[in-house]
Every structure is written in C-alpha cells, then in structure tokens.
Amino acid sequence: MTPPPFDSSDDYEEISSVEVDRVVQALEELMQSVTSENIRAYLDEAADNVYSLIYDVDGQPHAGQDEEADEFRDAA
C-alpha cells in the first residue's frame, strides 16, 4: 500500500526530530523481530526514508530544522 504523494499545494507539514527519532527507533526494533530478509529490507528502506525527512547524510538536521525543533520543544 503506497501513500498518496505529498501535494505541494498543501500547507507545509512540520515534522519534528522527536517524532522522526521515535519512528526510526520503532522500525529498527521491528526489523530485529522479523525473520524475512525481504521484509527487513523494506523496513530498513522505510527507516532511511523517514530519517531523511529531517536529517542529511551526515546525521545533521537539514537547514532550518534546529529552529523548528526548538519551537516544537517550547510548545510542548
């Protein structure tokens, strides 16, 4: 099941690094519990895709993410 593509005409969806970290951790835990290499590969790809929503290849937040994360923490 593939989600519908993000419509760029919609408002910008803010995603916090806290949420990304939580989802990536959950996917990594799920990967450890499956025996199928195919399923594990899909879960690994999903974790990489979610991770790249916030972080670059060096593990640093994309430009502007630091300010957004601070605003998210302040609002909580």
PEBELVEN-V180523 format. One record per residue. N is the residue number from 1. RES is the residue in three letters. PSI is psi in whole degrees, -180 to 180 (999 if undefined). Layout:
n=(N | N)
res=(RES | RES)
psi=(PSI | PSI)
//
This chain:
n=(1 | 2 | 3 | 4 | 5 | 6 | 7 | 8 | 9 | 10 | 11 | 12 | 13 | 14 | 15 | 16 | 17 | 18 | 19 | 20 | 21 | 22 | 23 | 24 | 25 | 26 | 27 | 28 | 29 | 30 | 31 | 32 | 33 | 34 | 35 | 36 | 37 | 38 | 39 | 40 | 41 | 42 | 43 | 44 | 45 | 46 | 47 | 48 | 49 | 50 | 51 | 52 | 53 | 54 | 55 | 56 | 57 | 58 | 59 | 60 | 61 | 62 | 63 | 64 | 65 | 66 | 67 | 68 | 69 | 70 | 71 | 72 | 73 | 74 | 75 | 76)
res=(MET | THR | PRO | PRO | PRO | PHE | ASP | SER | SER | ASP | ASP | TYR | GLU | GLU | ILE | SER | SER | VAL | GLU | VAL | ASP | ARG | VAL | VAL | GLN | ALA | LEU | GLU | GLU | LEU | MET | GLN | SER | VAL | THR | SER | GLU | ASN | ILE | ARG | ALA | TYR | LEU | ASP | GLU | ALA | ALA | ASP | ASN | VAL | TYR | SER | LEU | ILE | TYR | ASP | VAL | ASP | GLY | GLN | PRO | HIS | ALA | GLY | GLN | ASP | GLU | GLU | ALA | ASP | GLU | PHE | ARG | ASP | ALA | ALA)
psi=(118 | 131 | 156 | 149 | 150 | 126 | 113 | -14 | -16 | 166 | 153 | 129 | 121 | 130 | 127 | 153 | -28 | -45 | -44 | -47 | -42 | -44 | -43 | -43 | -43 | -41 | -39 | -39 | -40 | -39 | -36 | -20 | -6 | 150 | -22 | 125 | -35 | -46 | -42 | -39 | -41 | -42 | -39 | -42 | -41 | -43 | -42 | -42 | -43 | -44 | -41 | -9 | -31 | -40 | 151 | -176 | -21 | 2 | 11 | 145 | 142 | 159 | 133 | -14 | -32 | -44 | -41 | -39 | -40 | -43 | -39 | -45 | -40 | -34 | -23 | 999)
//
